[in-house]
Amino acid sequence: MSFKKYSIYFFILFIFLSFNLKGQSLGKLFIIGGGDRPDFLMIKMLEESNLLNGGYGIILPMASSEPDSAIYYTKKQLEKLGASIKGFDFSGNKMPTIAQLDSLKNAKLIYFTGGDQNKLMKSIKEKKIYDIIWQCYQKGGMIAGTSAGAAVMSKKMITGNEKKYKDYTQTFKTIEADNIEIGEGMGFLSRSIVDQHFLIRSRHNRLLSAVIEYPMDLCVGIDESTAILVKNNEAEVVGSSQVVVLKNQKSKKNQKNKLFAENIKLSIYIQGMKFKIK
C-alpha cells in the first residue's frame, strides 16, 4: 500500500474514532421515581458511582421549595451510608462561583432533589451550569435524581402541566391530543421519556398520551422507592416496586382530539430486570 493510501486510511480511521468518542457517554444515570428512598436503593447508587471509594458528590436542590431542607435530609442519609456529600443551592439570585463550577465538573455524583422540574431546569439554564453537568457526565460521573430530578433526565421532559386543563391533578383524566405539556430536559436520555410516582399516583393516562403523541420515544414510568440504573444504553431496575415501559409499534393516531393506537407494547419490570434504553 502506498504512503498516500496509508494516509487516507488513517485519516478515515481518525475521523471514525473521533466521532464515536465524541458521541460516547461514559457516565451513568440513577433515576428514582420519588417517594421514600430506602437505604439499599441509595447504597446501590453510591456503589455504582464509586463514591464509597473516595471522591465527593454534590446535591442540587433547586427543584425544591425548601432547598436547605432538601440538602439537609439527603446529605444526612448519604453521609450515614459512608459518602462525602455537599450541597450547592443556586436558587433565586444565587450564582455559582468558579470554584463551585469546577467542583461540579469533577464530582463523582450529581444528585437532583425532588420538587418542580420546570424550576430546576430554569435554574440550570440561567445559571450556566447545564454544560458543566454534561461535562461531569461525559467524564464518567453519575447523574442521579428523584421525582422532579427524574423528569429532567429526558430530552423531552414531562412538565406536570396539562395544556387544556389548568387545574393541577396528579394524573391525567383523559387520553387527549395536544394536552400533555413537554419541556426541554437535560437530555441524557435522548429517545426516552420518564414519568415518576407512576403506579402510586396512577399516571397511566399521562404516559399513554406521551407514547401516542411521541411514537418514536420509549416511555418509562418509574414507581416510588424504585429506580433505574442506566449505563451503556441499558436500564436495570433497582427497588421495591415496578417500572412500566410503553413502546408504540405504530405512528400517532388522532380523531377529533381523541388519541388512539393499536398494539402498544407494555412491559413491567421488577428488581434486577433489565431493558434497552437510550
KOLVO-372303 format. One record per residue: chain; residue number from 1; z, y, x of N, C-alpha, C in turn. Coordinates in Angstrom, 2 decimals. Layout:
REM KOLVO-372303
A|NUM|Z|Y|X|Z|Y|X|Z|Y|X
...
***
This chain:
REM KOLVO-372303
A|1|0.00|-1.20|0.86|0.00|0.00|0.00|0.00|1.25|0.89
A|2|-0.85|2.22|0.59|-0.96|3.44|1.38|0.24|4.34|1.20
A|3|0.40|5.28|2.13|1.51|6.24|2.05|1.43|7.05|0.75
A|4|0.21|7.40|0.35|0.03|8.18|-0.87|0.50|7.39|-2.09
A|5|0.15|6.11|-2.11|0.56|5.27|-3.24|2.08|5.07|-3.25
A|6|2.68|4.90|-2.04|4.14|4.80|-1.95|4.79|6.07|-2.49
A|7|4.24|7.20|-2.14|4.81|8.48|-2.57|4.78|8.60|-4.09
A|8|3.65|8.24|-4.68|3.55|8.29|-6.15|4.54|7.33|-6.80
A|9|4.65|6.12|-6.22|5.57|5.12|-6.76|7.01|5.62|-6.74
A|10|7.45|6.18|-5.62|8.83|6.63|-5.51|9.08|7.89|-6.35
A|11|8.05|8.69|-6.52|8.20|9.86|-7.38|8.43|9.44|-8.83
A|12|7.64|8.47|-9.32|7.81|7.96|-10.68|9.18|7.30|-10.84
A|13|9.61|6.53|-9.83|10.93|5.88|-9.88|12.03|6.92|-9.94
A|14|11.91|7.99|-9.17|12.92|9.06|-9.15|13.02|9.73|-10.51
A|15|11.88|10.04|-11.13|11.88|10.67|-12.46|12.53|9.75|-13.48
A|16|12.19|8.45|-13.41|12.74|7.48|-14.35|14.26|7.38|-14.23
A|17|14.74|7.27|-13.00|16.18|7.16|-12.78|16.89|8.44|-13.16
A|18|16.29|9.58|-12.86|16.91|10.86|-13.20|17.05|11.01|-14.69
A|19|16.00|10.62|-15.42|16.03|10.72|-16.88|17.12|9.84|-17.46
A|20|17.22|8.61|-16.97|18.21|7.69|-17.52|19.63|8.08|-17.17
A|21|19.85|8.58|-15.95|21.19|9.00|-15.58|21.62|10.22|-16.37
A|22|20.66|11.12|-16.64|20.97|12.30|-17.42|21.36|11.93|-18.84
A|23|20.68|10.94|-19.41|20.95|10.56|-20.79|22.12|9.60|-20.94
A|24|22.65|9.14|-19.84|23.70|8.13|-19.88|25.06|8.79|-20.07
A|25|25.80|8.34|-21.07|27.14|8.83|-21.29|28.12|7.85|-20.68
A|26|28.95|8.34|-19.79|29.86|7.46|-19.06|31.23|7.34|-19.72
A|27|31.54|8.24|-20.64|32.86|8.25|-21.24|33.00|7.30|-22.41
A|28|34.17|7.37|-23.05|34.47|6.56|-24.22|34.95|7.48|-25.34
A|29|34.88|6.96|-26.57|35.42|7.66|-27.73|36.49|6.78|-28.37
A|30|37.54|7.43|-28.87|38.56|6.71|-29.63|38.78|7.51|-30.91
A|31|38.23|6.99|-32.02|38.11|7.75|-33.26|39.05|7.15|-34.30
A|32|40.09|7.90|-34.67|41.16|7.42|-35.55|40.96|7.99|-36.95
A|33|41.12|7.14|-37.96|40.88|7.55|-39.34|41.97|8.36|-40.00
A|34|42.98|8.78|-39.23|44.06|9.60|-39.78|45.28|8.76|-40.13
A|35|46.26|9.42|-40.77|47.48|8.73|-41.16|48.41|8.46|-39.99
A|36|49.29|7.49|-40.17|50.22|7.12|-39.11|49.46|6.55|-37.91
A|37|50.02|6.81|-36.73|49.42|6.30|-35.51|50.41|5.34|-34.86
A|38|50.34|4.05|-35.22|51.28|3.09|-34.64|51.15|3.02|-33.14
A|39|52.24|2.67|-32.47|52.25|2.66|-31.01|51.17|1.75|-30.43
A|40|50.93|0.58|-31.04|49.94|-0.34|-30.47|48.55|0.28|-30.47
A|41|48.29|1.13|-31.46|46.99|1.80|-31.54|46.85|2.80|-30.39
A|42|47.91|3.58|-30.17|47.85|4.61|-29.14|47.91|4.02|-27.73
A|43|48.59|2.88|-27.59|48.60|2.19|-26.30|47.19|1.74|-25.92
A|44|46.45|1.24|-26.91|45.05|0.85|-26.65|44.24|2.06|-26.18
A|45|44.46|3.21|-26.80|43.76|4.43|-26.39|44.11|4.80|-24.95
A|46|45.38|4.73|-24.61|45.82|5.09|-23.25|45.32|4.10|-22.22
A|47|45.32|2.83|-22.57|44.82|1.81|-21.64|43.33|2.01|-21.37
A|48|42.56|2.25|-22.42|41.11|2.39|-22.27|40.74|3.68|-21.55
A|49|41.60|4.68|-21.63|41.34|5.93|-20.90|41.83|5.86|-19.45
A|50|42.52|4.77|-19.12|43.10|4.56|-17.79|44.18|5.60|-17.48
A|51|44.75|6.18|-18.51|45.74|7.24|-18.32|47.10|6.71|-17.86
A|52|47.35|5.44|-18.10|48.63|4.86|-17.68|48.66|4.58|-16.18
A|53|47.51|4.76|-15.53|47.43|4.56|-14.08|47.31|5.87|-13.31
A|54|47.69|6.97|-13.97|47.63|8.27|-13.31|46.69|9.21|-14.03
A|55|46.71|10.47|-13.60|45.90|11.47|-14.26|46.65|12.06|-15.45
A|56|45.94|12.83|-16.26|46.59|13.51|-17.39|45.64|13.59|-18.58
A|57|46.23|13.82|-19.74|45.47|14.05|-20.95|45.80|15.40|-21.53
A|58|44.91|15.92|-22.39|45.10|17.23|-23.00|44.92|17.14|-24.50
A|59|45.87|17.71|-25.23|45.82|17.78|-26.68|45.21|19.12|-27.09
A|60|44.23|19.09|-27.99|43.66|20.31|-28.55|43.99|20.34|-30.04
A|61|44.86|21.26|-30.49|45.40|21.23|-31.85|44.77|22.25|-32.80
A|62|43.61|22.80|-32.47|43.10|23.95|-33.22|42.72|23.63|-34.65
A|63|42.58|22.35|-35.00|42.30|21.99|-36.40|43.53|22.18|-37.28
A|64|44.69|22.14|-36.68|45.95|22.15|-37.42|46.36|23.54|-37.87
A|65|47.03|23.61|-39.02|47.62|24.88|-39.47|48.92|25.16|-38.73
A|66|49.48|24.14|-38.07|50.69|24.29|-37.26|50.43|23.67|-35.88
A|67|49.64|24.35|-35.07|49.22|23.77|-33.78|50.37|23.42|-32.85
A|68|51.44|24.22|-32.84|52.58|23.91|-31.97|53.22|22.59|-32.35
A|69|53.36|22.35|-33.66|53.92|21.08|-34.14|52.99|19.91|-33.83
A|70|51.69|20.15|-33.97|50.72|19.09|-33.68|50.80|18.67|-32.22
A|71|50.93|19.64|-31.34|51.10|19.31|-29.91|52.41|18.58|-29.68
A|72|53.48|19.09|-30.27|54.81|18.54|-30.01|54.89|17.06|-30.38
A|73|54.47|16.72|-31.59|54.64|15.34|-32.05|53.67|14.37|-31.36
A|74|52.45|14.83|-31.10|51.51|13.97|-30.37|51.99|13.75|-28.94
A|75|52.41|14.82|-28.31|52.90|14.75|-26.92|54.13|13.84|-26.81
A|76|55.01|13.97|-27.78|56.24|13.16|-27.78|55.91|11.67|-27.83
A|77|54.98|11.28|-28.69|54.62|9.86|-28.80|53.93|9.36|-27.54
A|78|52.98|10.13|-27.03|52.21|9.65|-25.87|53.04|9.64|-24.59
A|79|53.96|10.59|-24.45|54.85|10.57|-23.28|55.81|9.39|-23.36
A|80|56.25|9.07|-24.55|57.12|7.90|-24.73|56.41|6.62|-24.30
A|81|55.08|6.60|-24.48|54.29|5.42|-24.11|53.87|5.42|-22.65
A|82|54.27|6.48|-21.91|54.05|6.49|-20.47|52.94|7.38|-19.95
A|83|52.39|8.25|-20.81|51.27|9.09|-20.40|51.73|10.49|-20.00
A|84|50.97|11.11|-19.11|51.17|12.51|-18.75|50.27|13.36|-19.64
A|85|50.86|14.18|-20.49|50.12|14.90|-21.53|50.53|16.36|-21.57
A|86|49.55|17.23|-21.78|49.85|18.64|-22.05|48.96|19.12|-23.18
A|87|49.33|20.24|-23.78|48.56|20.77|-24.89|48.04|22.16|-24.60
A|88|46.80|22.42|-24.99|46.21|23.75|-24.89|45.85|24.21|-26.30
A|89|46.45|25.31|-26.72|46.18|25.85|-28.05|45.30|27.09|-27.93
A|90|44.06|26.97|-28.41|43.14|28.11|-28.38|42.91|28.66|-29.78
A|91|43.92|28.55|-30.63|43.81|29.08|-31.99|43.80|30.60|-31.98
A|92|43.26|31.19|-33.05|43.30|32.64|-33.19|42.58|33.34|-32.06
A|93|43.27|34.29|-31.44|42.67|35.09|-30.36|42.94|34.52|-28.96
A|94|43.55|33.33|-28.89|43.88|32.76|-27.59|42.62|32.22|-26.91
A|95|42.38|32.72|-25.72|41.20|32.32|-24.95|41.60|31.45|-23.77
A|96|40.76|30.49|-23.41|41.09|29.62|-22.26|40.97|30.37|-20.94
A|97|41.86|30.04|-20.03|41.77|30.58|-18.67|40.82|29.70|-17.85
A|98|40.44|30.19|-16.69|39.59|29.40|-15.79|40.30|28.11|-15.39
A|99|41.62|28.20|-15.16|42.40|27.02|-14.79|42.43|26.00|-15.92
A|100|42.54|26.48|-17.15|42.56|25.56|-18.30|41.20|24.88|-18.49
A|101|40.13|25.63|-18.31|38.80|25.04|-18.41|38.60|23.96|-17.35
A|102|39.09|24.22|-16.15|39.00|23.24|-15.08|39.82|22.00|-15.40
A|103|40.99|22.21|-16.00|41.84|21.08|-16.40|41.16|20.24|-17.47
A|104|40.53|20.88|-18.43|39.81|20.15|-19.48|38.70|19.30|-18.89
A|105|37.94|19.87|-17.98|36.81|19.17|-17.39|37.24|17.93|-16.63
A|106|38.42|17.96|-16.03|38.88|16.86|-15.18|39.92|15.96|-15.83
A|107|40.16|16.15|-17.12|41.13|15.32|-17.83|40.59|13.90|-18.02
A|108|41.49|12.93|-18.06|41.09|11.57|-18.40|40.97|11.38|-19.90
A|109|41.68|12.23|-20.66|41.69|12.13|-22.12|41.76|13.52|-22.73
A|110|40.88|13.79|-23.68|41.00|14.97|-24.53|41.19|14.48|-25.96
A|111|42.24|14.97|-26.60|42.63|14.46|-27.92|42.65|15.59|-28.95
A|112|41.83|15.45|-30.01|41.81|16.41|-31.11|42.79|15.96|-32.19
A|113|43.67|16.86|-32.61|44.58|16.53|-33.71|43.87|16.72|-35.05
A|114|44.58|16.36|-36.13|44.03|16.49|-37.47|44.16|17.90|-38.02
A|115|43.59|18.10|-39.20|43.64|19.40|-39.85|42.30|19.71|-40.51
A|116|41.68|20.80|-40.10|40.42|21.26|-40.67|39.33|21.20|-39.59
A|117|38.37|20.31|-39.78|37.33|20.13|-38.77|36.45|21.38|-38.60
A|118|36.28|22.15|-39.67|35.49|23.38|-39.57|36.18|24.39|-38.66
A|119|37.48|24.49|-38.82|38.28|25.39|-37.98|38.24|24.94|-36.52
A|120|38.31|23.64|-36.31|38.27|23.10|-34.94|36.94|23.40|-34.26
A|121|35.83|23.14|-34.96|34.53|23.38|-34.36|34.27|24.87|-34.11
A|122|34.75|25.71|-35.01|34.60|27.15|-34.83|35.30|27.60|-33.54
A|123|36.49|27.08|-33.32|37.26|27.43|-32.13|36.58|26.92|-30.87
A|124|36.09|25.69|-30.92|35.43|25.09|-29.76|34.19|25.89|-29.35
A|125|33.42|26.31|-30.33|32.19|27.05|-30.03|32.48|28.49|-29.60
A|126|33.39|29.15|-30.29|33.68|30.55|-29.97|34.40|30.70|-28.64
A|127|35.19|29.71|-28.27|35.98|29.80|-27.03|35.24|29.21|-25.82
A|128|33.97|28.86|-26.03|33.11|28.40|-24.92|33.63|27.13|-24.25
A|129|34.24|26.25|-25.02|34.74|25.00|-24.42|33.91|23.78|-24.82
A|130|32.89|23.98|-25.65|32.02|22.88|-26.07|31.43|22.17|-24.85
A|131|30.79|22.92|-23.95|30.15|22.33|-22.77|31.16|21.70|-21.83
A|132|32.36|22.28|-21.74|33.40|21.74|-20.86|33.86|20.37|-21.35
A|133|34.03|20.24|-22.67|34.43|18.94|-23.24|33.35|17.90|-22.98
A|134|32.09|18.30|-23.12|30.99|17.39|-22.84|30.97|16.97|-21.37
A|135|31.28|17.91|-20.49|31.31|17.58|-19.06|32.40|16.56|-18.76
A|136|33.54|16.69|-19.41|34.62|15.71|-19.26|34.13|14.32|-19.68
A|137|33.44|14.27|-20.82|32.93|13.01|-21.35|31.90|12.38|-20.40
A|138|31.02|13.20|-19.88|29.97|12.69|-19.00|30.50|12.27|-17.63
A|139|31.68|12.79|-17.28|32.32|12.37|-16.03|33.13|11.09|-16.19
A|140|33.18|10.56|-17.41|33.90|9.31|-17.64|35.17|9.46|-18.44
A|141|35.49|10.68|-18.88|36.70|10.90|-19.67|36.58|10.34|-21.08
A|142|37.73|10.10|-21.70|37.75|9.66|-23.09|37.96|10.87|-24.00
A|143|37.18|10.94|-25.08|37.37|11.94|-26.11|37.91|11.21|-27.34
A|144|39.07|11.65|-27.82|39.73|10.98|-28.94|40.09|12.00|-30.01
A|145|40.32|11.51|-31.21|40.72|12.42|-32.28|41.10|11.66|-33.52
A|146|41.90|12.31|-34.36|42.33|11.72|-35.62|41.97|12.64|-36.78
A|147|41.60|12.05|-37.91|41.31|12.80|-39.13|40.21|13.84|-38.87
A|148|40.52|15.13|-38.92|39.52|16.15|-38.60|38.96|15.94|-37.20
A|149|39.81|15.46|-36.30|39.38|15.17|-34.94|38.44|13.99|-34.86
A|150|38.39|13.18|-35.92|37.42|12.09|-36.01|36.09|12.61|-36.56
A|151|36.16|13.49|-37.55|34.94|14.00|-38.19|34.04|14.72|-37.20
A|152|34.64|15.42|-36.22|33.83|16.22|-35.29|33.07|15.38|-34.27
A|153|33.33|14.08|-34.20|32.65|13.25|-33.22|31.15|13.12|-33.50
A|154|30.76|13.22|-34.76|29.36|13.06|-35.14|28.57|14.34|-34.89
A|155|27.28|14.19|-34.71|26.39|15.36|-34.69|26.33|15.97|-36.08
A|156|26.13|15.12|-37.09|26.21|15.57|-38.49|27.65|15.37|-38.94
A|157|28.36|16.46|-39.15|29.79|16.40|-39.46|30.05|16.64|-40.94
A|158|30.73|15.72|-41.59|31.17|15.94|-42.97|32.24|17.02|-42.95
A|159|31.98|18.13|-43.65|32.93|19.25|-43.61|34.12|19.05|-44.54
A|160|33.96|18.20|-45.55|35.00|18.03|-46.56|34.72|18.83|-47.82
A|161|33.71|19.70|-47.77|33.38|20.55|-48.92|32.21|19.96|-49.71
A|162|32.20|20.25|-51.00|31.06|19.93|-51.85|30.29|21.22|-52.15
A|163|28.99|21.15|-52.13|28.18|22.33|-52.40|28.23|22.74|-53.88
A|164|28.32|21.76|-54.75|28.20|22.04|-56.18|29.53|22.19|-56.91
A|165|30.59|21.68|-56.30|31.90|21.72|-56.95|32.89|22.33|-55.97
A|166|33.35|23.52|-56.26|34.13|24.28|-55.30|35.61|23.90|-55.26
A|167|36.10|23.28|-56.33|37.50|22.86|-56.34|37.64|21.62|-55.46
A|168|38.50|21.72|-54.45|38.64|20.63|-53.47|39.24|19.39|-54.09
A|169|38.62|18.26|-53.82|39.20|16.96|-54.16|39.12|16.09|-52.92
A|170|39.95|15.06|-52.85|39.97|14.20|-51.66|38.72|13.34|-51.57
A|171|38.02|13.17|-52.68|36.81|12.37|-52.66|35.78|13.01|-53.57
A|172|34.58|12.50|-53.59|33.54|12.98|-54.49|33.63|12.23|-55.81
A|173|33.40|12.93|-56.91|33.41|12.29|-58.22|32.04|11.74|-58.59
A|174|31.00|12.20|-57.89|29.64|11.79|-58.22|28.88|11.41|-56.94
A|175|27.73|10.75|-57.15|26.78|10.49|-56.07|25.55|11.30|-56.44
A|176|25.45|12.50|-55.91|24.53|13.51|-56.39|23.74|14.12|-55.24
A|177|22.51|14.50|-55.50|21.67|15.09|-54.47|22.16|16.48|-54.07
A|178|22.01|16.80|-52.79|22.30|18.12|-52.25|23.71|18.61|-52.63
A|179|24.67|17.72|-52.50|26.06|18.08|-52.80|26.96|17.98|-51.57
A|180|26.68|17.01|-50.71|27.52|16.83|-49.54|27.20|17.91|-48.50
A|181|28.22|18.61|-48.04|28.02|19.66|-47.04|28.18|19.07|-45.64
A|182|27.17|19.29|-44.82|27.15|18.78|-43.46|27.13|19.95|-42.49
A|183|28.05|19.93|-41.53|28.07|20.93|-40.47|27.68|20.30|-39.15
A|184|27.79|21.08|-38.09|27.45|20.58|-36.76|28.72|20.22|-36.01
A|185|28.84|18.95|-35.62|29.99|18.49|-34.87|29.71|18.48|-33.37
A|186|30.54|17.75|-32.63|30.38|17.67|-31.18|29.15|16.89|-30.76
A|187|28.73|15.93|-31.58|27.51|15.21|-31.29|27.63|14.06|-30.33
A|188|28.85|13.55|-30.09|28.99|12.37|-29.25|28.31|11.17|-29.90
A|189|28.32|11.13|-31.23|27.57|10.14|-31.98|26.37|10.86|-32.58
A|190|25.19|10.59|-32.03|24.01|11.35|-32.46|23.35|10.79|-33.70
A|191|23.56|9.50|-33.97|22.89|8.84|-35.10|23.87|8.16|-36.04
A|192|25.11|8.63|-36.05|26.13|8.07|-36.94|26.93|9.21|-37.56
A|193|27.41|8.99|-38.77|28.26|9.96|-39.48|29.60|9.30|-39.75
A|194|30.68|9.97|-39.38|32.03|9.41|-39.51|32.76|10.05|-40.68
A|195|33.40|9.22|-41.48|34.34|9.69|-42.51|35.69|9.06|-42.23
A|196|36.76|9.70|-42.68|38.11|9.27|-42.32|39.01|9.17|-43.54
A|197|40.22|8.61|-43.37|41.13|8.33|-44.50|40.36|7.53|-45.57
A|198|39.49|6.65|-45.14|38.41|6.19|-46.01|38.87|5.37|-47.21
A|199|39.59|4.31|-46.98|40.00|3.46|-48.10|41.14|4.06|-48.89
A|200|42.12|4.62|-48.19|43.30|5.13|-48.85|42.98|6.29|-49.80
A|201|41.90|7.04|-49.50|41.51|8.18|-50.34|40.23|7.91|-51.13
A|202|39.79|6.68|-51.15|38.63|6.26|-51.96|37.42|7.18|-51.76
A|203|36.99|7.30|-50.52|35.90|8.21|-50.21|34.53|7.53|-50.22
A|204|34.39|6.52|-51.05|33.15|5.75|-51.10|31.98|6.60|-51.59
A|205|32.20|7.39|-52.64|31.10|8.20|-53.17|30.59|9.20|-52.13
A|206|31.49|9.71|-51.33|31.10|10.68|-50.30|30.22|10.02|-49.25
A|207|30.61|8.86|-48.79|29.83|8.20|-47.75|28.54|7.61|-48.31
A|208|28.57|7.16|-49.56|27.34|6.69|-50.19|26.33|7.83|-50.34
A|209|26.83|9.01|-50.68|25.95|10.19|-50.75|25.33|10.45|-49.39
A|210|26.14|10.35|-48.35|25.64|10.61|-46.99|24.59|9.61|-46.56
A|211|24.82|8.33|-46.85|23.89|7.31|-46.35|22.56|7.35|-47.09
A|212|22.55|7.87|-48.32|21.29|8.03|-49.05|20.59|9.32|-48.63
A|213|21.35|10.39|-48.45|20.77|11.67|-48.03|20.25|11.61|-46.59
A|214|20.91|10.82|-45.76|20.54|10.74|-44.34|20.31|9.27|-43.97
A|215|19.20|8.70|-44.42|18.98|7.25|-44.27|18.81|6.77|-42.83
A|216|18.56|7.69|-41.90|18.38|7.28|-40.51|19.71|7.15|-39.77
A|217|20.81|7.56|-40.41|22.12|7.54|-39.75|22.99|6.40|-40.27
A|218|23.73|5.79|-39.36|24.75|4.81|-39.73|25.95|5.59|-40.24
A|219|26.52|5.17|-41.36|27.67|5.88|-41.93|28.91|5.00|-41.80
A|220|29.95|5.56|-41.19|31.12|4.78|-40.79|32.38|5.38|-41.43
A|221|33.03|4.62|-42.29|34.27|5.04|-42.93|35.46|4.35|-42.28
A|222|36.35|5.13|-41.67|37.49|4.58|-40.94|38.76|4.84|-41.74
A|223|39.52|3.80|-42.01|40.74|3.96|-42.79|41.88|4.46|-41.91
A|224|43.00|4.81|-42.55|44.16|5.30|-41.83|44.78|4.22|-40.95
A|225|45.45|4.66|-39.89|46.11|3.77|-38.92|45.12|2.79|-38.29
A|226|43.86|3.21|-38.24|42.78|2.38|-37.72|41.84|3.26|-36.92
A|227|41.22|2.70|-35.90|40.32|3.46|-35.04|39.13|2.61|-34.65
A|228|38.11|3.28|-34.13|37.04|2.57|-33.44|37.02|3.07|-31.98
A|229|36.95|2.13|-31.08|36.78|2.42|-29.66|35.30|2.28|-29.35
A|230|34.67|3.38|-28.93|33.23|3.39|-28.71|32.94|3.47|-27.21
A|231|32.19|2.50|-26.72|31.70|2.53|-25.34|30.40|1.74|-25.28
A|232|29.46|2.27|-24.51|28.16|1.63|-24.34|27.48|1.31|-25.67
A|233|27.54|2.27|-26.61|26.89|2.14|-27.92|27.42|0.96|-28.74
A|234|28.67|0.58|-28.49|29.31|-0.47|-29.27|30.68|0.00|-29.72
A|235|31.02|-0.26|-30.97|32.31|0.13|-31.52|33.18|-1.10|-31.76
A|236|34.42|-1.03|-31.31|35.39|-2.10|-31.55|36.49|-1.56|-32.45
A|237|36.83|-2.31|-33.49|37.86|-1.88|-34.43|39.24|-2.18|-33.85
A|238|40.11|-1.16|-33.92|41.49|-1.30|-33.47|42.37|-0.76|-34.61
A|239|43.36|-1.54|-35.03|44.26|-1.00|-36.04|44.60|-1.99|-37.13
A|240|45.34|-1.48|-38.12|45.92|-2.36|-39.14|45.11|-2.42|-40.43
A|241|44.08|-1.60|-40.57|43.27|-1.62|-41.79|41.82|-1.97|-41.44
A|242|40.87|-1.38|-42.17|39.47|-1.76|-42.02|38.57|-0.56|-41.75
A|243|37.37|-0.89|-41.29|36.30|0.08|-41.11|35.12|-0.39|-41.95
A|244|34.59|0.51|-42.77|33.46|0.21|-43.64|32.22|0.88|-43.08
A|245|31.14|0.11|-42.92|29.91|0.64|-42.34|28.77|0.47|-43.34
A|246|28.06|1.57|-43.60|26.92|1.56|-44.52|25.63|1.85|-43.75
A|247|24.60|1.08|-44.07|23.29|1.28|-43.46|22.23|1.25|-44.55
A|248|21.40|2.28|-44.58|20.37|2.40|-45.61|19.10|1.73|-45.13
A|249|18.65|0.73|-45.87|17.44|0.00|-45.48|16.17|0.71|-45.94
A|250|16.31|1.64|-46.87|15.17|2.36|-47.43|15.35|3.85|-47.20
A|251|14.39|4.64|-47.63|14.50|6.08|-47.49|15.28|6.68|-48.66
A|252|15.58|7.96|-48.54|16.31|8.70|-49.58|15.55|8.66|-50.90
A|253|16.30|8.48|-51.99|15.69|8.48|-53.32|16.49|9.41|-54.23
A|254|15.77|10.17|-55.02|16.41|11.19|-55.83|15.60|11.35|-57.12
A|255|16.30|11.30|-58.25|15.65|11.51|-59.54|16.57|12.37|-60.39
A|256|16.13|13.58|-60.67|16.92|14.54|-61.47|18.32|14.71|-60.91
A|257|18.38|14.90|-59.57|19.63|15.15|-58.83|20.53|13.93|-58.71
A|258|20.11|12.80|-59.25|20.90|11.57|-59.10|20.31|10.76|-57.95
A|259|21.16|10.50|-56.95|20.71|9.69|-55.82|20.75|8.22|-56.19
A|260|19.77|7.48|-55.71|19.81|6.03|-55.88|19.14|5.36|-54.71
A|261|19.49|4.11|-54.47|18.92|3.37|-53.34|19.08|1.88|-53.59
A|262|18.21|1.12|-52.97|18.29|-0.33|-53.05|18.61|-0.91|-51.69
A|263|19.31|-2.01|-51.71|19.56|-2.80|-50.50|20.31|-2.04|-49.42
A|264|21.27|-1.20|-49.81|22.15|-0.60|-48.82|23.03|-1.72|-48.25
A|265|23.05|-1.80|-46.93|23.83|-2.84|-46.28|25.27|-2.34|-46.07
A|266|26.23|-3.11|-46.55|27.65|-2.77|-46.40|28.34|-3.84|-45.57
A|267|29.05|-3.41|-44.54|29.83|-4.33|-43.70|31.26|-3.82|-43.62
A|268|32.20|-4.75|-43.61|33.62|-4.41|-43.50|34.18|-5.12|-42.27
A|269|34.74|-4.34|-41.36|35.22|-4.88|-40.09|36.73|-4.71|-39.97
A|270|37.36|-5.65|-39.28|38.80|-5.60|-39.05|39.07|-5.66|-37.54
A|271|40.35|-5.59|-37.21|40.81|-5.58|-35.82|40.05|-6.57|-34.93
A|272|39.50|-6.05|-33.83|38.84|-6.88|-32.84|37.35|-7.09|-33.07
A|273|36.86|-6.77|-34.26|35.44|-6.96|-34.54|34.63|-5.79|-33.97
A|274|33.35|-6.05|-33.66|32.51|-5.03|-33.01|31.19|-4.87|-33.77
A|275|30.62|-3.68|-33.64|29.29|-3.42|-34.21|28.60|-2.36|-33.36
A|276|27.28|-2.30|-33.46|26.49|-1.33|-32.70|26.59|0.05|-33.34
A|277|26.64|1.07|-32.50|26.75|2.44|-32.98|26.15|3.37|-31.94
A|278|25.62|4.51|-32.41|25.11|5.50|-31.44|25.04|6.88|-32.07
***
